[in-house]
């Protein structure tokens, strides 16, 4: 991830460091993990970086909640990105057991743990298609993001 983050920083070099962190955190391939890694290379104070990364990572969440299920249904009906949608649904179904078993805490942990395939995008999508009430799912996503930022802050501080 280090090389990819450094490439992203180089591409965004004309922007202020704060905006660079927000943009990197918005991108699904990076999220908070990538933003906090970038903060290390940009010498951004950890607390400031964590807040910017959570802000950036949060920007797409309301849109995923609002349009995720709707767009998924349209793409399936029109056979647009059919394989990608099927793969996404399969991935969500596998992880839905975690949500059903652990509920709120399951979403928080899924988003918080810095592992490949986890994060706000997938966690938000899974929670949006689950039976969990939207306000509760929204809160779980935000808590997961904050926990992820705290974990990554601790890891970045070690270097």
Beta strands, then each sheet from edge to edge (+ up, - down):
end
